[in-house]
Amino acid sequence: MDLLTRSEIESLATPEAGDTQVSLFMPTHRFGSGVDADRLHWKNLVNGVETVLAQWMRRPKVDELLAPARQLQDATMDWQYMSDGLAMFLRPGWHRSFRIPATMPELATVGNRLVMGPMLRLLSGDEHFLLLALSQQAIRLMEGSRNTVEQVQLADVPTSLRDVVEPLEPRSDAMARPAADAGRGGPAVFYGYGAGDQNVKKNELDRFLRKVSAGLHDVLAGQTSPMVLVGLEHLVVAYREVNTYPNLTDDAVLHNADHVSAEDLHQMAWPLVEKQLRDTRAVAIEQFHGLNGTGQVSGDLQTVVRAAAEGRVETLFVKADPWCWERASAESPTIVLLDKDKRFADCEQVDAAAVATLSSSGQIYATSQTVVPDSEVAAIFRY
């Protein structure tokens, strides 16, 4: 699956002047009878977008723009490997799709830009986390949320010790000699191939983990989510020494990661993630209230949007559970014409503030806790 990062969000959100752009979101099922229903829901969502586009675009252009969505509709096998949500973004001659480990609203937007809001929970610092299962036999990186984790494909990262270290051949010059203090018939101490074998293995392990960390450096570029390590203690300690990702959790799950299912890994890791996220968010909210009256905070949506566009938002709180896009309409499917549907005007503003905050390296927290009454957002300003 694609690992969603800040840089990916920024790239997707960069306006392409003059182009009609479509964003599609939908909840999906991983297995069971819901898979066939998902395909039908997707077809209805795309049909709804087609009807809207046909009001001002010629049929060949509409067909060309929606072709990737239609291809997915007919790709039976792809629907067998979905996650909890699906997102697709379309521009003329270009498209991107993501399987999302979090529930999405059934929603499509049409306008001169793409919409990021339904995916922001993955970058909000509220639920999204990473899990690195450490083992000499299998390195696994997983992307997770409150309810699940899903493995990320690692193309250029060594995933086992054998990828880095060639098996050693027995050496013919190894010989046994009596230990100096053993006496006649005492135990043998092996020199040559066996001598220092433990140190050789440690050096090999260190080299392996350094290559893993170096490979993950590019994979995790732009990520800010906490990452939990799962593995035997010596592997966790050794990896911390070579790690370059700045958001490792202080606590780790000290458990043999071999043959542990994704579900069990999630069950082990989530309590650590939840505690850290809850504590960090509580400190940020306390900071917000402590700055009331100083001019460094605001809960006014228009003020926050302007400050975010200027790069002044250090911390943005977004009202969640449900999110703005999720509660704006009960229609299914919901097709939104950007800048024209007053029901979603606030959602578009929240979207703009969130993307601008991410682009200027700010932090976003999603919270069901009221920070400012009757406001979709609240913000702490840099200046």
SULVEN-V20059 format. One record per pair of residues at least 12 apart in sequence whose ideal C-beta (glycine too) atoms are under 10 Angstrom apart, sorted by the first residue. I is the first residue (numbers start at 1). J is the second residue. If there is no record, write none. Layout:
# SULVEN-V20059
I|J ; I|J
This chain:
# SULVEN-V20059
1|81 ; 1|82 ; 1|83 ; 1|98 ; 1|99 ; 1|100 ; 1|101 ; 1|143 ; 1|150 ; 1|151 ; 1|152 ; 1|153 ; 2|87 ; 2|96 ; 2|97 ; 2|98 ; 2|99 ; 2|100 ; 2|143 ; 2|152 ; 2|153 ; 3|98 ; 3|122 ; 3|130 ; 3|141 ; 3|143 ; 3|152 ; 3|153 ; 3|154 ; 3|219 ; 3|220 ; 3|221 ; 3|222 ; 3|223 ; 3|225 ; 4|87 ; 4|98 ; 4|100 ; 4|101 ; 4|116 ; 4|119 ; 4|120 ; 4|122 ; 4|123 ; 4|128 ; 4|143 ; 4|222 ; 4|223 ; 4|225 ; 5|122 ; 5|123 ; 5|219 ; 5|220 ; 5|221 ; 5|222 ; 5|223 ; 5|224 ; 5|225 ; 5|358 ; 6|123 ; 6|221 ; 6|222 ; 6|223 ; 6|224 ; 6|355 ; 6|358 ; 6|359 ; 6|361 ; 6|364 ; 7|221 ; 7|222 ; 7|223 ; 7|358 ; 7|359 ; 8|96 ; 8|98 ; 8|116 ; 8|119 ; 8|123 ; 8|222 ; 8|223 ; 9|114 ; 9|116 ; 9|119 ; 9|120 ; 9|122 ; 9|123 ; 9|222 ; 9|354 ; 9|355 ; 9|358 ; 9|359 ; 10|116 ; 10|222 ; 10|355 ; 10|356 ; 10|358 ; 10|359 ; 10|360 ; 11|96 ; 11|114 ; 11|222 ; 12|87 ; 12|89 ; 12|91 ; 12|96 ; 12|98 ; 12|113 ; 12|114 ; 12|115 ; 12|116 ; 12|119 ; 12|355 ; 13|89 ; 13|113 ; 13|114 ; 13|115 ; 13|116 ; 13|351 ; 13|352 ; 13|354 ; 13|355 ; 13|356 ; 13|358 ; 13|359 ; 14|113 ; 14|114 ; 14|355 ; 14|359 ; 15|112 ; 15|113 ; 15|114 ; 16|91 ; 16|92 ; 16|94 ; 16|112 ; 16|113 ; 16|114 ; 17|112 ; 17|113 ; 18|92 ; 18|112 ; 19|65 ; 19|90 ; 19|91 ; 19|92 ; 19|93 ; 19|94 ; 19|112 ; 19|113 ; 20|53 ; 20|56 ; 20|57 ; 20|61 ; 20|62 ; 20|65 ; 20|90 ; 20|91 ; 20|92 ; 20|110 ; 20|111 ; 20|112 ; 21|65 ; 21|89 ; 21|90 ; 21|91 ; 21|92 ; 21|94 ; 21|109 ; 21|110 ; 21|111 ; 21|112 ; 21|113 ; 21|114 ; 21|115 ; 21|338 ; 22|46 ; 22|49 ; 22|50 ; 22|52 ; 22|53 ; 22|65 ; 22|66 ; 22|68 ; 22|69 ; 22|88 ; 22|89 ; 22|90 ; 22|91 ; 22|95 ; 22|108 ; 22|109 ; 22|110 ; 22|111 ; 22|114 ; 22|115 ; 22|335 ; 23|49 ; 23|87 ; 23|88 ; 23|89 ; 23|90 ; 23|107 ; 23|108 ; 23|109 ; 23|110 ; 23|111 ; 23|113 ; 23|114 ; 23|115 ; 23|116 ; 23|117 ; 23|118 ; 23|119 ; 23|336 ; 23|338 ; 23|351 ; 24|42 ; 24|45 ; 24|46 ; 24|48 ; 24|49 ; 24|66 ; 24|69 ; 24|72 ; 24|86 ; 24|87 ; 24|88 ; 24|89 ; 24|90 ; 24|97 ; 24|104 ; 24|106 ; 24|107 ; 24|108 ; 24|109 ; 24|110 ; 24|115 ; 24|118 ; 24|333 ; 24|335 ; 25|45 ; 25|85 ; 25|86 ; 25|87 ; 25|88 ; 25|89 ; 25|98 ; 25|100 ; 25|103 ; 25|104 ; 25|105 ; 25|106 ; 25|107 ; 25|108 ; 25|109 ; 25|115 ; 25|117 ; 25|118 ; 25|119 ; 25|325 ; 25|326 ; 25|333 ; 25|334 ; 26|38 ; 26|41 ; 26|42 ; 26|44 ; 26|45 ; 26|46 ; 26|82 ; 26|85 ; 26|86 ; 26|87 ; 26|88 ; 26|100 ; 26|103 ; 26|104 ; 26|105 ; 26|106 ; 26|107 ; 26|108 ; 26|118 ; 26|333 ; 27|41 ; 27|82 ; 27|83 ; 27|84 ; 27|85 ; 27|86 ; 27|100 ; 27|102 ; 27|103 ; 27|104 ; 27|105 ; 27|106 ; 28|41 ; 28|42 ; 28|79 ; 28|82 ; 28|83 ; 28|84 ; 28|85 ; 28|86 ; 28|99 ; 28|100 ; 28|103 ; 28|104 ; 29|79 ; 29|82 ; 29|83 ; 29|84 ; 30|80 ; 30|81 ; 30|82 ; 30|83 ; 30|84 ; 30|99 ; 30|101 ; 30|148 ; 30|150 ; 31|80 ; 31|81 ; 31|82 ; 34|79 ; 34|82 ; 35|76 ; 35|79 ; 35|80 ; 35|81 ; 35|82 ; 36|76 ; 36|79 ; 38|79 ; 38|82 ; 38|86 ; 39|72 ; 39|73 ; 39|74 ; 39|75 ; 39|76 ; 39|78 ; 39|79 ; 40|73 ; 41|86 ; 41|106 ; 41|332 ; 41|333 ; 42|69 ; 42|70 ; 42|72 ; 42|73 ; 42|79 ; 42|86 ; 42|88 ; 42|106 ; 42|333 ; 43|69 ; 43|70 ; 43|73 ; 43|74 ; 44|106 ; 44|332 ; 44|333 ; 45|69 ; 45|73 ; 45|86 ; 45|88 ; 45|106 ; 45|107 ; 45|108 ; 45|332 ; 45|333 ; 45|334 ; 45|335 ; 46|66 ; 46|68 ; 46|69 ; 46|70 ; 46|72 ; 46|73 ; 46|88 ; 46|90 ; 46|108 ; 46|333 ; 47|66 ; 47|73 ; 47|333 ; 47|335 ; 48|106 ; 48|108 ; 48|110 ; 48|331 ; 48|332 ; 48|333 ; 48|334 ; 48|335 ; 49|62 ; 49|65 ; 49|66 ; 49|69 ; 49|90 ; 49|108 ; 49|109 ; 49|110 ; 49|333 ; 49|335 ; 50|62 ; 50|63 ; 50|65 ; 50|66 ; 50|69 ; 50|70 ; 50|335 ; 51|335 ; 52|108 ; 52|109 ; 52|110 ; 52|335 ; 52|336 ; 52|337 ; 53|65 ; 53|66 ; 53|110 ; 53|335 ; 55|110 ; 55|337 ; 57|110 ; 61|92 ; 64|90 ; 64|92 ; 64|93 ; 65|90 ; 65|91 ; 65|92 ; 65|93 ; 65|94 ; 65|95 ; 65|110 ; 66|90 ; 66|95 ; 67|90 ; 67|95 ; 68|88 ; 68|89 ; 68|90 ; 68|94 ; 68|95 ; 68|96 ; 68|97 ; 69|88 ; 69|90 ; 69|95 ; 69|97 ; 69|108 ; 71|95 ; 72|86 ; 72|88 ; 72|95 ; 72|97 ; 78|97 ; 78|99 ; 81|99 ; 82|99 ; 82|100 ; 83|98 ; 83|99 ; 83|100 ; 83|101 ; 83|102 ; 83|103 ; 83|104 ; 83|143 ; 83|145 ; 83|148 ; 83|150 ; 84|99 ; 84|100 ; 84|101 ; 84|102 ; 84|103 ; 84|104 ; 84|145 ; 84|147 ; 84|148 ; 84|150 ; 85|98 ; 85|99 ; 85|100 ; 85|101 ; 85|102 ; 85|103 ; 85|104 ; 85|105 ; 85|106 ; 85|118 ; 85|119 ; 85|121 ; 85|122 ; 85|145 ; 86|98 ; 86|99 ; 86|100 ; 86|104 ; 87|99 ; 87|100 ; 87|104 ; 87|107 ; 87|114 ; 87|115 ; 87|116 ; 87|118 ; 87|119 ; 87|122 ; 88|108 ; 89|109 ; 89|114 ; 89|115 ; 89|116 ; 90|108 ; 90|110 ; 90|114 ; 91|113 ; 91|114 ; 96|114 ; 98|119 ; 98|122 ; 99|143 ; 99|150 ; 100|118 ; 100|119 ; 100|121 ; 100|122 ; 100|143 ; 100|145 ; 100|150 ; 101|122 ; 101|127 ; 101|128 ; 101|142 ; 101|143 ; 101|144 ; 101|145 ; 101|146 ; 101|147 ; 101|148 ; 101|149 ; 101|150 ; 102|118 ; 102|119 ; 102|121 ; 102|122 ; 102|127 ; 102|128 ; 102|143 ; 102|144 ; 102|145 ; 102|146 ; 102|147 ; 102|148 ; 103|118 ; 103|121 ; 103|145 ; 103|147 ; 103|326 ; 104|118 ; 104|119 ; 104|121 ; 104|325 ; 104|326 ; 105|117 ; 105|118 ; 105|322 ; 105|323 ; 105|324 ; 105|325 ; 105|326 ; 105|327 ; 105|328 ; 105|329 ; 105|332 ; 105|333 ; 105|334 ; 106|118 ; 106|326 ; 106|329 ; 106|331 ; 106|332 ; 106|333 ; 106|334 ; 107|325 ; 107|326 ; 107|328 ; 107|329 ; 107|331 ; 107|332 ; 107|333 ; 107|334 ; 107|335 ; 107|336 ; 107|344 ; 107|347 ; 108|333 ; 108|334 ; 108|335 ; 108|336 ; 109|325 ; 109|334 ; 109|335 ; 109|336 ; 109|337 ; 109|338 ; 109|341 ; 109|344 ; 109|347 ; 109|348 ; 109|351 ; 110|335 ; 110|336 ; 110|337 ; 110|338 ; 110|340 ; 111|336 ; 111|337 ; 111|338 ; 111|339 ; 111|340 ; 111|341 ; 111|348 ; 112|338 ; 112|339 ; 113|338 ; 113|339 ; 113|348 ; 113|351 ; 113|352 ; 113|355 ; 114|338 ; 114|351 ; 114|355 ; 115|325 ; 115|336 ; 115|338 ; 115|344 ; 115|347 ; 115|348 ; 115|351 ; 115|352 ; 115|355 ; 116|351 ; 116|352 ; 116|354 ; 116|355 ; 116|358 ; 117|318 ; 117|323 ; 117|324 ; 117|325 ; 117|326 ; 117|344 ; 117|347 ; 117|348 ; 117|350 ; 117|351 ; 117|352 ; 117|354 ; 117|355 ; 118|323 ; 118|324 ; 118|325 ; 118|326 ; 118|347 ; 118|351 ; 119|354 ; 120|316 ; 120|318 ; 120|320 ; 120|323 ; 120|324 ; 120|325 ; 120|350 ; 120|351 ; 120|354 ; 120|355 ; 120|357 ; 120|358 ; 120|364 ; 120|366 ; 121|145 ; 121|146 ; 121|318 ; 121|320 ; 121|321 ; 121|323 ; 121|364 ; 121|366 ; 122|143 ; 122|145 ; 122|225 ; 122|366 ; 123|222 ; 123|223 ; 123|224 ; 123|225 ; 123|354 ; 123|357 ; 123|358 ; 123|363 ; 123|364 ; 123|366 ; 124|224 ; 124|225 ; 124|277 ; 124|281 ; 124|316 ; 124|317 ; 124|318 ; 124|320 ; 124|323 ; 124|354 ; 124|358 ; 124|363 ; 124|364 ; 124|365 ; 124|366 ; 124|367 ; 125|224 ; 125|225 ; 125|226 ; 125|247 ; 125|276 ; 125|277 ; 125|280 ; 125|281 ; 125|284 ; 125|315 ; 125|363 ; 125|364 ; 125|365 ; 125|366 ; 126|145 ; 126|146 ; 126|225 ; 126|277 ; 126|278 ; 126|280 ; 126|281 ; 126|317 ; 126|318 ; 126|320 ; 126|321 ; 126|364 ; 126|365 ; 126|366 ; 126|367 ; 126|368 ; 127|144 ; 127|145 ; 127|146 ; 127|147 ; 127|225 ; 127|270 ; 127|273 ; 127|274 ; 127|277 ; 127|320 ; 127|321 ; 127|366 ; 128|143 ; 128|144 ; 128|145 ; 128|146 ; 128|223 ; 128|224 ; 128|225 ; 128|226 ; 128|273 ; 128|277 ; 128|366 ; 129|142 ; 129|143 ; 129|144 ; 129|145 ; 129|146 ; 129|149 ; 129|225 ; 129|226 ; 129|227 ; 129|228 ; 129|247 ; 129|249 ; 129|266 ; 129|269 ; 129|270 ; 129|272 ; 129|273 ; 129|274 ; 129|276 ; 129|277 ; 130|142 ; 130|143 ; 130|144 ; 130|149 ; 130|152 ; 130|216 ; 130|219 ; 130|220 ; 130|223 ; 130|225 ; 130|226 ; 130|227 ; 130|228 ; 130|229 ; 130|245 ; 130|247 ; 130|248 ; 130|249 ; 130|269 ; 130|273 ; 131|143 ; 131|144 ; 131|149 ; 131|151 ; 131|152 ; 131|226 ; 131|227 ; 131|228 ; 131|229 ; 131|230 ; 131|249 ; 131|253 ; 131|257 ; 131|262 ; 131|265 ; 131|266 ; 131|268 ; 131|269 ; 131|270 ; 131|272 ; 131|273 ; 132|212 ; 132|213 ; 132|216 ; 132|220 ; 132|227 ; 132|228 ; 132|229 ; 132|230 ; 132|231 ; 132|236 ; 132|239 ; 132|243 ; 132|245 ; 132|248 ; 132|252 ; 132|257 ; 132|269 ; 133|149 ; 133|151 ; 133|228 ; 133|229 ; 133|230 ; 133|231 ; 133|235 ; 133|253 ; 133|255 ; 133|256 ; 133|257 ; 133|258 ; 133|260 ; 133|262 ; 133|265 ; 133|268 ; 133|269 ; 134|209 ; 134|212 ; 134|229 ; 134|230 ; 134|231 ; 134|232 ; 134|234 ; 134|235 ; 134|236 ; 134|238 ; 134|239 ; 134|252 ; 134|253 ; 134|256 ; 134|257 ; 134|258 ; 135|159 ; 135|160 ; 135|161 ; 135|230 ; 135|231 ; 135|232 ; 135|235 ; 135|256 ; 135|257 ; 135|258 ; 135|259 ; 135|260 ; 136|160 ; 136|161 ; 136|162 ; 136|165 ; 136|201 ; 136|204 ; 136|205 ; 136|208 ; 136|209 ; 136|231 ; 136|232 ; 136|235 ; 136|258 ; 137|159 ; 137|160 ; 137|161 ; 137|162 ; 137|257 ; 137|258 ; 137|259 ; 138|159 ; 138|160 ; 138|161 ; 138|257 ; 138|258 ; 138|259 ; 139|154 ; 139|157 ; 139|158 ; 139|159 ; 139|160 ; 139|161 ; 139|163 ; 139|208 ; 139|209 ; 139|211 ; 139|212 ; 139|215 ; 139|216 ; 139|231 ; 139|235 ; 139|239 ; 139|257 ; 140|152 ; 140|154 ; 140|159 ; 140|230 ; 140|257 ; 140|260 ; 140|262 ; 140|265 ; 141|153 ; 141|154 ; 141|157 ; 141|159 ; 141|212 ; 141|215 ; 141|216 ; 141|219 ; 141|220 ; 141|227 ; 142|227 ; 142|228 ; 142|230 ; 142|262 ; 142|265 ; 142|266 ; 142|269 ; 143|223 ; 143|225 ; 143|227 ; 144|225 ; 144|227 ; 144|228 ; 144|262 ; 144|265 ; 144|266 ; 144|269 ; 144|270 ; 144|273 ; 145|266 ; 145|270 ; 145|273 ; 146|266 ; 146|270 ; 146|273 ; 146|274 ; 146|277 ; 147|266 ; 147|270 ; 148|262 ; 148|263 ; 148|266 ; 148|270 ; 149|228 ; 149|261 ; 149|262 ; 149|263 ; 149|264 ; 149|265 ; 149|266 ; 149|267 ; 149|269 ; 149|270 ; 150|262 ; 150|266 ; 151|262 ; 151|265 ; 152|216 ; 152|219 ; 152|220 ; 153|219 ; 154|212 ; 154|215 ; 154|216 ; 154|219 ; 155|215 ; 155|219 ; 156|214 ; 156|215 ; 156|216 ; 156|218 ; 156|219 ; 157|211 ; 157|212 ; 157|213 ; 157|214 ; 157|215 ; 157|216 ; 157|217 ; 157|218 ; 157|219 ; 158|207 ; 158|208 ; 158|209 ; 158|210 ; 158|211 ; 158|212 ; 158|214 ; 158|215 ; 159|212 ; 159|215 ; 160|208 ; 160|212 ; 161|201 ; 161|204 ; 161|205 ; 161|207 ; 161|208 ; 161|209 ; 161|212 ; 162|208 ; 163|208 ; 163|211 ; 163|212 ; 164|204 ; 164|205 ; 164|207 ; 164|208 ; 164|209 ; 164|210 ; 164|211 ; 164|212 ; 165|200 ; 165|201 ; 165|203 ; 165|204 ; 165|205 ; 165|207 ; 165|208 ; 166|204 ; 168|193 ; 168|197 ; 168|200 ; 168|201 ; 168|204 ; 169|193 ; 170|193 ; 171|192 ; 171|193 ; 171|194 ; 172|192 ; 172|193 ; 173|191 ; 173|192 ; 173|193 ; 174|190 ; 174|191 ; 174|192 ; 174|193 ; 174|194 ; 174|195 ; 175|188 ; 175|190 ; 175|191 ; 175|192 ; 175|193 ; 175|194 ; 176|188 ; 176|189 ; 176|190 ; 176|191 ; 176|192 ; 176|194 ; 177|189 ; 177|190 ; 177|191 ; 177|192 ; 202|234 ; 202|238 ; 205|234 ; 205|235 ; 205|238 ; 205|239 ; 206|238 ; 206|239 ; 206|241 ; 206|242 ; 207|242 ; 208|235 ; 208|238 ; 208|239 ; 208|242 ; 209|235 ; 209|238 ; 209|239 ; 209|240 ; 209|241 ; 209|242 ; 209|243 ; 210|238 ; 210|239 ; 210|241 ; 210|242 ; 210|243 ; 210|244 ; 211|242 ; 212|239 ; 212|242 ; 212|243 ; 213|239 ; 213|240 ; 213|241 ; 213|242 ; 213|243 ; 213|244 ; 213|245 ; 214|242 ; 214|244 ; 216|243 ; 216|244 ; 216|245 ; 217|243 ; 217|244 ; 217|245 ; 219|245 ; 220|244 ; 220|245 ; 220|246 ; 220|247 ; 221|245 ; 222|358 ; 223|245 ; 223|246 ; 223|247 ; 224|246 ; 224|247 ; 224|358 ; 224|361 ; 224|363 ; 224|364 ; 225|245 ; 225|247 ; 225|273 ; 225|277 ; 226|245 ; 226|247 ; 226|248 ; 226|249 ; 226|250 ; 226|269 ; 226|272 ; 226|273 ; 226|276 ; 226|277 ; 226|280 ; 227|243 ; 227|245 ; 227|246 ; 227|247 ; 227|248 ; 227|249 ; 227|252 ; 227|269 ; 227|273 ; 228|248 ; 228|249 ; 228|251 ; 228|252 ; 228|253 ; 228|265 ; 228|268 ; 228|269 ; 228|270 ; 228|271 ; 228|272 ; 228|273 ; 228|276 ; 229|243 ; 229|248 ; 229|249 ; 229|251 ; 229|252 ; 229|253 ; 229|254 ; 229|257 ; 229|269 ; 229|272 ; 230|252 ; 230|253 ; 230|254 ; 230|255 ; 230|256 ; 230|257 ; 230|260 ; 230|264 ; 230|265 ; 230|268 ; 230|269 ; 230|272 ; 231|252 ; 231|253 ; 231|254 ; 231|255 ; 231|256 ; 231|257 ; 231|258 ; 232|254 ; 232|255 ; 232|256 ; 232|257 ; 232|258 ; 233|252 ; 233|254 ; 233|255 ; 234|254 ; 235|252 ; 235|254 ; 235|256 ; 235|257 ; 236|248 ; 236|252 ; 236|253 ; 236|254 ; 236|255 ; 236|257 ; 237|252 ; 237|254 ; 239|252 ; 240|252 ; 247|276 ; 249|269 ; 249|272 ; 249|273 ; 249|275 ; 249|276 ; 249|277 ; 250|272 ; 250|276 ; 251|269 ; 251|271 ; 251|272 ; 251|273 ; 251|275 ; 251|276 ; 252|268 ; 252|269 ; 252|272 ; 253|265 ; 253|267 ; 253|268 ; 253|269 ; 253|271 ; 253|272 ; 254|268 ; 255|268 ; 277|365 ; 280|363 ; 280|365 ; 281|315 ; 281|317 ; 281|363 ; 281|365 ; 281|366 ; 281|367 ; 281|369 ; 282|365 ; 282|367 ; 282|369 ; 284|314 ; 284|315 ; 284|316 ; 284|317 ; 284|363 ; 284|365 ; 284|367 ; 284|371 ; 284|380 ; 285|315 ; 285|317 ; 285|365 ; 285|367 ; 285|369 ; 285|370 ; 285|371 ; 285|378 ; 285|380 ; 287|314 ; 287|315 ; 287|380 ; 288|315 ; 288|317 ; 288|365 ; 288|371 ; 288|372 ; 288|378 ; 288|379 ; 288|380 ; 289|371 ; 289|372 ; 289|378 ; 290|380 ; 291|380 ; 291|381 ; 292|372 ; 294|381 ; 295|381 ; 295|383 ; 296|312 ; 296|314 ; 296|379 ; 296|380 ; 296|381 ; 296|382 ; 296|383 ; 297|314 ; 297|315 ; 297|317 ; 297|371 ; 297|372 ; 297|378 ; 297|379 ; 297|380 ; 297|381 ; 298|313 ; 298|372 ; 298|375 ; 298|377 ; 298|378 ; 298|379 ; 298|380 ; 298|381 ; 299|317 ; 299|370 ; 299|371 ; 299|372 ; 299|373 ; 299|374 ; 299|375 ; 299|376 ; 299|377 ; 299|378 ; 299|379 ; 300|372 ; 300|375 ; 300|377 ; 300|378 ; 300|379 ; 301|345 ; 301|346 ; 301|349 ; 301|350 ; 301|353 ; 301|372 ; 301|375 ; 301|376 ; 301|377 ; 301|378 ; 301|379 ; 302|349 ; 302|353 ; 303|353 ; 303|377 ; 303|379 ; 303|381 ; 304|316 ; 304|317 ; 304|349 ; 304|350 ; 304|352 ; 304|353 ; 304|354 ; 304|356 ; 304|357 ; 304|372 ; 304|375 ; 304|376 ; 304|377 ; 304|378 ; 304|379 ; 304|381 ; 305|348 ; 305|349 ; 305|350 ; 305|351 ; 305|352 ; 305|353 ; 305|354 ; 305|356 ; 305|377 ; 305|379 ; 306|353 ; 306|356 ; 307|353 ; 307|356 ; 307|357 ; 307|379 ; 307|380 ; 307|381 ; 307|382 ; 307|383 ; 308|349 ; 308|352 ; 308|353 ; 308|354 ; 308|355 ; 308|356 ; 308|357 ; 308|358 ; 308|359 ; 308|360 ; 308|362 ; 308|377 ; 308|379 ; 308|381 ; 309|352 ; 309|353 ; 309|355 ; 309|356 ; 309|357 ; 309|359 ; 309|360 ; 310|356 ; 310|360 ; 310|381 ; 310|382 ; 310|383 ; 311|356 ; 311|357 ; 311|359 ; 311|360 ; 311|361 ; 311|362 ; 311|382 ; 311|383 ; 312|356 ; 312|357 ; 312|360 ; 312|362 ; 312|379 ; 312|380 ; 312|381 ; 312|382 ; 312|383 ; 313|353 ; 313|354 ; 313|356 ; 313|357 ; 313|358 ; 313|360 ; 313|362 ; 313|363 ; 313|364 ; 313|377 ; 313|379 ; 313|380 ; 313|381 ; 313|382 ; 314|357 ; 314|360 ; 314|361 ; 314|362 ; 314|363 ; 314|379 ; 314|380 ; 314|381 ; 314|382 ; 314|383 ; 315|357 ; 315|362 ; 315|363 ; 315|364 ; 315|365 ; 315|378 ; 315|379 ; 315|380 ; 315|381 ; 315|382 ; 316|350 ; 316|353 ; 316|354 ; 316|356 ; 316|357 ; 316|358 ; 316|362 ; 316|363 ; 316|364 ; 316|365 ; 316|366 ; 316|377 ; 316|378 ; 316|379 ; 316|380 ; 317|363 ; 317|364 ; 317|365 ; 317|366 ; 317|367 ; 317|369 ; 317|370 ; 317|371 ; 317|372 ; 317|375 ; 317|376 ; 317|377 ; 317|378 ; 317|379 ; 317|380 ; 318|350 ; 318|351 ; 318|353 ; 318|354 ; 318|357 ; 318|364 ; 318|365 ; 318|366 ; 318|367 ; 318|371 ; 318|376 ; 318|377 ; 318|378 ; 318|379 ; 319|350 ; 319|366 ; 319|367 ; 319|368 ; 319|369 ; 319|370 ; 319|371 ; 319|372 ; 319|374 ; 319|375 ; 319|376 ; 319|377 ; 319|378 ; 320|365 ; 320|366 ; 320|367 ; 320|368 ; 320|369 ; 320|376 ; 321|366 ; 321|367 ; 321|368 ; 321|369 ; 322|368 ; 323|347 ; 323|350 ; 323|366 ; 323|376 ; 324|344 ; 324|346 ; 324|347 ; 324|348 ; 324|349 ; 324|350 ; 324|351 ; 324|376 ; 324|377 ; 325|344 ; 325|347 ; 325|348 ; 325|350 ; 325|351 ; 326|347 ; 327|347 ; 328|341 ; 328|343 ; 328|344 ; 328|345 ; 328|346 ; 328|347 ; 329|341 ; 329|343 ; 329|344 ; 329|347 ; 331|343 ; 336|348 ; 338|351 ; 346|375 ; 346|376 ; 346|377 ; 347|376 ; 349|376 ; 349|377 ; 350|376 ; 350|377 ; 353|376 ; 353|377 ; 353|379 ; 354|366 ; 354|377 ; 357|377 ; 357|379 ; 360|382 ; 362|379 ; 362|380 ; 362|381 ; 362|382 ; 363|380 ; 364|377 ; 364|379 ; 365|378
